[in-house]
Amino acid sequence: MFGLLFFILFTPGVSEFICMSSDLELSYTFCDSTAHAFMFNLTPCSTMNNPTWKATLFWIPRSDITFLKLVFNVWYEGAKAFHWQETLCSGADDEYSVCAMLKGETIATTFDIKGTRITFPKGYYNIILHGFSDDSENNSIICLNFTMIVKQGAF
């Protein structure tokens, strides 16, 4: 079954479903109270038979992106389970198209998320994805608080 969910969120504080199936639920809110021009699309919702998700991102940043550091934290059933951070844009020889985008320009991209890299046991996950415009993590560009509920055994 092919599932597709598309939405644009402009209102802060409202939880939006990315997808819902018999084995998986994904939703998110923004961490701050500021409205964002943002869209996230994910297919398929179930990863039981499909080890790769197709993700589409549409975003209009509120500031220039000359430096971009992403910090990714995952909590499983309330305990911190994973931490990852990466500087995607440093201002010199950057390989990603998002680097050097100006405030108000549209970021529209599609990418794969490989689900087979990580096994997710059944349970409740809280995932925070935070983007910063400086290495000190003082200037937030975007922050998303994802909720993922795995309804069946590990996949």
Secondary structure, DSSP 8 states (H G I E B T S, - for coil): -------EE-STT--EEEEE-SSEEEEEEESSSS--EEEEEEE-S--SS-SEEEEEEEEE-SS-BSSEEEEEEEEETTEEEEEEEEEEE-SSS--STTTTB-TT--EEEEEEEEGGGS---SEEEEEEEEEESSTTS-SEEEEEEEEEEE-SS--
